[in-house]
Amino acid sequence: MKPVVGIIAQGGMGAATGAKLTQHGVEVLTVTAGRSKASAERAAAAGMKSVSEDALVQADFVLSIVPPGEAIPLAKRLVPFLMRSAKKPVYIDLNAVNPDTAMMVEMVIAPSKCVFLDGGIIGGPPRADGYSPVYYVSGQEAARAQVLGDLGLKIGVLDGPVGAASALKMSYAGITKGLIAVGSSMMLAAKRAGIAEALYAELAASQPTLLAGFSKSVPDMFGKAYRWVAEMEEIAGFAGTGRAEHEIYAAIAQLYQRLGADNSGDKREIETLRGFFPKA
């Protein structure tokens, strides 16, 4: 018998994860009360069933897929329902948080007696063409999540405690999204100095692979920058207070904050970055 899965919330990743599971015959529950019309529409399109929190915690697994800053508040919101439920689902926190935050979520969930697994998603949302990101999990009973690997999700079980999956996510995102930030900052600086075309030409000649990656990843960042701010702050915490790395990622968070605001405003810097790459 296939497990029932509860997912909160219905953003791009949450809805796509729900859709992947429903395509494999899984009943997927969610809570749309208090959410936006767009969230409810994404949930419906994904085949997710909207229920109350009391009904959601009757699932076999509860997947938390929310912005980093909502990981702890969501756990606090659900723990009363989990505590009074006779059924104890496996609670998997799949958010882009650092290990310390993951352990705080575990502490919130602990009184419910539910199994808690730390998680981290590496890759974009699942697609209908068969693509799936890797859903890494860690914790003493991480192997329990492997059943989801037979239901459309690509599960990566780490041999490590709670915090290991979050550490992997922080390390990976710190590199990939950190490189996008470094590249974008120098493209903007080159434009201010009047040598953007020369920089592009030199990258094309000596760093074609790097340039090819930037030509896709930088424009793809424009609509996501605002969502990456909290993630960069989590990575700053992961890098370690008092270290230079902490300051690097705190500054990257500020850069993405600025670019996100610019993308919602007059797009001056966004258009500068877009214009760095010649149109095909």
N, C-alpha and C positions, 0 to 999 in steps of 0.2 A: 504494500500500500504506500502510495506516495505521500510524503510529508506535506503538511499545510505550512505555508510561509507567510509571515506578516512583515510588511516593509513600511517603514516611515523614513523619508517622506516620498513625494511624487515629483521631485526635480528630474532633470535630465537623466542622471544616473539611476536614481531610484525607480523611475518609471520604466526605463529600458531594462533594468534588472528584472522587474516584475513581468515585463513582456516576454523576456527570454524564458522565464520559468513557466508562464502560462502556455507558451508555445509547446512546452514539454508536458502538458497536462497537469500542472501543479495548481492547486487553488491558492491564490495570493490575496491576502487581506491587507487593507490599509485603512487609515483614518483620514477622511477629507474634511471633517467638521472643522471650521475655522480656517481652512486653507483657501487659497484663491480659486477663482473659476478656472484659470489655466491649469492649476494643479489637479483639480477634479477632472478636467477634460483629459489630461495626460493619463491619469489613473484609469479612466474608462477606456481610453484607446488601447491601453496595455492589458486590458482584461482583468484589472485588479478590482476586487470587491470592497466597497466602502462599508466599514462596520464601526462599532464603538470600541473604545479602549478595552472594555471588559471582554468583548468578543475577540479582539486582536490577540490578546495574551493566551487564548486557547490554541494558538498555532503551535507547531512543533519547533519552529525557529522564528525569532524576531530579529530582523536586520535593521540596524540603525544606519541610515544613509542621509545625513543632514550636513549643513555647513559646520565647520569645526566648533564655532562658538555655541552651537545648539546641542552638542553631544551630551554634556552634563545636564542641561535643563530637560532634555528629552528623557534621560534616564530617571531624573527626579519625578517627572510627570508620570512615567509608566510604572515606577516601583510600587505604588500603592495597589495598582491593579494586579501586578505580578504577585504581591504578597498574599492577597486574598484569593488568588486563583489556585484551585486544587492541581491544575496542570501546570507544570513548570517548563516553559520553553527554553531552548538554548538561545541566549541573548548574544548577538554578535555585533560589536561596535565596529563599523567599517569606515569610520570617518578619518579625515586627514588631520589627526592630532598626534602630539608627541607622546612618548611612553608615559610620562608623568600624568598627562591628562587621561590617557587610557586607564591607568591604575586608579585614578579618581572615579572614573565611570564605574569601574569594577567595584569600588567601595560602596557606591550608591546602590548598585544592583544587589550586592551581597546579602542584605537582610531578606530578600525574596527567596533565597535558596536556589535560584536559577543558575545553571551553568553559564559562566561568562567566558566569551572568547574575544580576544583582541584581533582586530582585522585592519587591512589596508588594501585599497583597490589601486592597481597600477595599470593604466591604460584608459582609453575612452569608453563611453557607454557601449554595451552590447548592441550588435546590429543584426538585422534579419538575414544577412548573408552568411551568418555563422560565426562571425568574429565575437570574441569575448575578452574582456580584460582579465587579468589574474586577480582573484579574490584571495589574498594571503590571509591566513589565520594562524594564531599561536595561542598557547595556553595548555594547561594540563590535559584537557579533553578536546584538543583541536581536531583530532581525527573524526569527531562526530560530524563535522561540517562536510566531510568527503562525500556524503550522500548527495549533496547539492551538485557535485561534479558529474553525476549521472543524469542531471536534469537541466543541462544547458550551460551551467556556469563553470568556469575554469578555476578550480580550487587549488591553492598552493598551501600545503600544510607545512609550517615551519617547526623545526624541533627546537622550541624555545618557550619561555614563559610569556605571560601577558606583558606586552610592551615590545616584543620582538617584531611583530608584524607592523606595528606603528613605527618602529625605528627604521625598518626597511622602507616604508612609504616616505618617511621624512628624508632619508638619505637619497632616495631616487628622485623625489620631487625637488629636493635642494639642488641636485645637479641639473635636471632638465629645465625646470622653471628658472633656476638661477642663471643658466646660460642664456635663456631668452632675455632676461633682465639685463645682463651684461651687454649682450649684442645690441639691444634696443637703446641702452644708454649711450653707447658709442656711436650708433647711427645718428642719434639726435645731436650729440656733440660734434660729429663730423659735419652735419648740416649747418650748425651754428658757425663753424669755422670755415665754411664754404668749400669743403673738400669731399663732400658726400660721393660725388661721381668717381673721384679718384680712389676712395676707399672701396667702393663697389668693384671697380676694375681690378684692384689689387687682390681682393678676396676671391674674385672670379679666377684670377691667374694662379694664386698660390694656395688658396683654401676653398676649392670648389665644393667639396663635400660639406664643409661648415656653412658656406653660403647657401647651398641647396636646402639645408636644414632650416636655416633662418628664413628663407623665402616662404616656407610653409608655416613654421612655428610662430614667427612674429605676427603676421596678419591674423593667424588663428587666435592669438592672445587677446586681441582688441576687445572682444565681447566677454572675455573671461577675467580680465585683470581685476575687476572689483571683487570677484569670488576668491582670488588668490591671496588677498591681503591677509586674512586670518590664517591661512595655511602657512604663509611666510613667517608670520608671528609665532606659530607653533614650531616651525623649523628653527627660528632664532632661539627659542627655549630649548629645543633639542640640542642645538650646537653648544649651548652652555653659557650661562650668565658669567660675565667677566672675561669672556674670550673675544678675540677679534671677530671670530665667525658669527657670534651673536650680533655684533654691530652690522656686519655685512647683510645678514638676512633681515634685520630690523629696517635697514635702509632700503632693501629690495621691497619690503612691504610698503614703505612710503612711496616708492616709485610706482608700484602697481595701484596704490590708492590714487595717485595723481593721474595716471593713465586711464584708470577706470572713470574718474570724474571727467576727464577730457573727452572720453568716448561718449559720455552722456551729455556733454556740452558742445563746445564749438569745434571740437576735434582738431585743434591746431597741431598738436604733437602726433596724434593718430595719423593725420594726413601726411605729415612729414615722414613718418615711418612707412606708410603705404607707398609714398613716392620714392622711397629709397630703392625699391625693386622695380626695374623697368617692366612695363606691361608687355606681355607676350604679343 
